[in-house]
Amino acid sequence: MYAEDELLPISGLQHLSFCERRWALVHIEGQWEDNRFTAEGKLVHERAHSGEVGSLAGVLVRRTIPVRSFELGLVGQTDVVEFHRVDSGGVRIAGQSGQWRPFPIEYKRSRDKVGNAYRIQLCAQALSLEEMMGTTVPEGAVYDSLQRRRHAVAFSPDLRAEVAALAQRMHELHGLRKTPPPRYEKKCDSCSLLPVCLPRALCERSAIEYVAREAADAGKSGGL
């Protein structure tokens, strides 16, 4: 069990699942660069967090719920949590009769695929809700803001284990306080921290090789 001052942001799991160096640049060095994708993401989450409560038939809607898990050492907030009325196995909610089961929903920016990073962050929220409320949260959803549809996510044992392993690794890296070295991959080209990370430049064996490759690339594109 972790202490209150040892809790790390749930949002870091998305960075970590993408790249350990990206996580360290953001959460150890405090680096951040916006690009089109991160700007879209902010707009989507602003919409998700607007308003506080709502209700549908048999469903209560709550936005921006603070969550934490002392077992995993995580803290954060949800985009949206629906509480579905159930006959048993749910939780009590002040001012409401009956029992309710949490159903967390993570909003994603329009051009992203519903990848594993979203499932990981959503599952971490679910595990936190389970710990806080003393109930089970078997599933949730990622909301696609472009298609305006939900993608169901079952919190399987494998996904839960992956979240736990990533949370442990995040605490290990936080304890080391050291940014991992760069390793260029194709996915780096879409990363907002590419200008800060410079994986291609820092991975080159020598400055001469780097300059020669950049010159050749510029020549192919008509830049030189």
C-alpha positions in Angstrom: 0.0 0.0 0.0 1.2 3.5 -0.9 0.9 6.6 1.2 -1.0 9.7 0.1 2.1 11.6 -0.9 3.4 8.6 -3.0 0.4 8.5 -5.4 1.3 9.1 -9.0 -1.1 10.4 -11.8 -3.3 7.8 -13.6 -2.8 9.9 -16.7 0.9 8.9 -16.7 -0.1 5.3 -17.6 -1.0 6.4 -21.1 2.4 8.0 -21.6 4.2 5.0 -20.1 2.3 2.5 -22.2 3.4 4.5 -25.3 7.0 5.0 -24.3 9.0 5.1 -21.0 11.1 8.0 -22.2 7.9 10.0 -23.0 6.7 9.4 -19.5 9.9 10.5 -18.0 10.1 13.7 -20.1 6.7 14.7 -18.9 6.6 13.5 -15.3 10.3 13.8 -14.3 11.6 16.6 -16.5 8.4 18.5 -16.8 8.6 18.8 -20.6 5.5 19.1 -22.7 4.8 20.1 -26.3 1.3 20.5 -27.8 0.5 19.3 -31.3 -2.7 19.0 -33.3 -3.5 15.6 -31.6 -3.0 16.9 -28.0 -5.0 20.0 -28.7 -7.9 17.9 -30.0 -7.6 15.8 -26.9 -7.9 18.8 -24.6 -11.1 20.0 -26.4 -12.7 16.6 -26.1 -11.9 16.3 -22.4 -13.2 19.8 -21.8 -16.5 18.8 -23.2 -16.6 15.6 -21.2 -15.9 17.5 -17.9 -18.5 20.3 -18.6 -21.4 19.9 -16.2 -21.6 17.9 -13.1 -24.6 15.6 -12.9 -27.4 14.1 -15.0 -29.8 11.2 -15.2 -31.4 8.9 -17.6 -33.8 6.0 -17.1 -32.1 3.8 -14.5 -28.8 5.6 -15.0 -27.1 8.4 -13.0 -24.4 10.4 -14.7 -21.5 11.9 -12.8 -18.6 13.8 -14.3 -15.0 14.5 -13.0 -15.0 12.2 -10.0 -11.7 12.2 -8.1 -10.3 8.7 -7.8 -7.3 7.1 -6.1 -5.9 3.6 -5.4 -3.5 3.2 -2.5 -2.9 -0.4 -3.6 -1.6 0.7 -7.0 -0.3 4.1 -5.9 -2.4 6.1 -8.4 -4.6 9.2 -8.3 -6.6 11.0 -10.9 -10.1 11.8 -12.1 -12.7 10.2 -14.4 -14.2 11.8 -17.5 -17.6 10.4 -16.9 -19.0 7.6 -14.6 -22.5 6.3 -15.2 -24.1 4.5 -12.3 -26.5 1.7 -13.5 -29.2 0.5 -11.3 -28.8 -3.2 -10.3 -30.6 -5.6 -8.1 -27.6 -6.5 -6.0 -23.8 -6.1 -5.9 -23.9 -2.4 -6.4 -23.2 0.6 -4.1 -25.5 3.0 -2.3 -25.6 6.6 -3.5 -26.8 9.5 -1.2 -30.2 10.7 -2.1 -31.0 7.7 -4.3 -32.8 4.5 -3.5 -31.5 1.0 -4.5 -28.0 -0.1 -5.6 -25.9 1.2 -8.4 -22.9 -0.2 -10.4 -20.2 2.2 -11.6 -19.5 2.2 -15.4 -16.6 4.5 -16.2 -16.3 6.2 -19.7 -13.1 7.7 -21.1 -13.4 10.2 -23.9 -10.9 10.0 -26.7 -9.9 12.5 -29.3 -11.3 12.1 -32.8 -8.4 10.8 -34.9 -7.0 8.3 -32.5 -7.8 4.6 -32.7 -9.2 3.1 -29.5 -5.8 1.7 -28.6 -4.5 -0.1 -25.6 -3.5 3.2 -23.9 -7.1 4.2 -23.5 -8.1 0.8 -22.1 -5.3 0.9 -19.6 -6.3 4.4 -18.3 -9.9 3.4 -18.2 -9.1 0.1 -16.3 -7.0 2.1 -13.8 -10.0 4.3 -13.1 -12.2 1.2 -12.6 -9.7 -0.4 -10.2 -9.6 2.8 -8.2 -13.4 3.0 -8.1 -13.5 -0.7 -6.9 -11.1 0.1 -4.1 -12.9 3.3 -3.1 -16.4 2.0 -3.2 -15.9 -1.7 -2.2 -17.6 -3.0 -5.3 -16.8 -4.7 -8.6 -16.5 -2.8 -11.9 -16.5 -5.4 -14.7 -16.6 -3.1 -17.7 -16.6 0.4 -19.0 -16.4 2.2 -22.4 -14.2 4.5 -24.5 -16.3 7.2 -26.2 -15.2 8.0 -29.8 -16.0 11.7 -30.2 -15.7 11.6 -34.0 -18.0 8.6 -34.6 -20.1 9.5 -31.5 -20.2 5.9 -30.4 -18.9 3.8 -27.5 -16.4 1.0 -27.6 -17.0 -1.4 -24.8 -14.0 -2.4 -22.6 -14.1 -5.5 -20.4 -11.7 -5.3 -17.5 -10.3 -8.8 -17.9 -7.7 -10.3 -15.6 -5.0 -9.7 -18.3 -5.8 -6.0 -18.6 -5.9 -5.6 -14.8 -2.5 -7.3 -14.5 -1.1 -5.0 -17.2 -2.3 -2.0 -15.3 -0.8 -3.2 -12.1 2.5 -3.9 -13.8 2.6 -0.5 -15.5 1.8 1.2 -12.2 4.6 -0.7 -10.5 7.0 0.3 -13.3 6.0 3.9 -13.1 6.8 4.0 -9.4 10.2 2.3 -10.2 11.0 5.0 -12.8 9.8 7.7 -10.5 12.2 6.4 -7.8 15.1 6.4 -10.2 14.5 10.0 -11.3 16.3 9.2 -14.5 15.1 9.6 -18.1 15.6 6.5 -20.2 17.7 6.9 -23.4 15.9 7.5 -26.7 15.1 4.7 -29.2 13.6 5.8 -32.5 10.5 3.9 -33.7 7.9 4.8 -36.4 5.4 5.9 -33.6 7.8 8.6 -32.6 6.8 10.7 -35.6 3.3 11.2 -34.1 4.5 12.1 -30.6 4.1 15.7 -29.5 7.4 15.5 -27.7 9.4 14.6 -30.8 11.1 18.1 -30.9 12.2 17.6 -27.3 13.1 14.0 -27.4 15.0 14.0 -30.7 15.2 10.2 -30.9 16.8 10.1 -34.3 19.5 12.6 -33.6 20.4 11.1 -30.2 20.4 7.6 -31.5 22.9 8.3 -34.3 26.3 6.7 -33.8 28.0 9.9 -34.7 27.2 13.5 -35.6 28.7 12.9 -39.1 26.3 10.1 -39.8 23.4 12.2 -38.5 24.3 15.2 -40.7 24.8 13.0 -43.8 21.4 11.3 -43.3 19.6 14.6 -42.8 21.2 16.0 -45.9 20.2 13.0 -47.9 16.6 13.2 -46.7 16.5 16.9 -47.5 17.8 16.2 -51.0 15.1 13.7 -51.7 12.4 16.1 -50.6 13.9 19.0 -52.6 15.0 20.8 -49.5 18.7 21.1 -50.7 
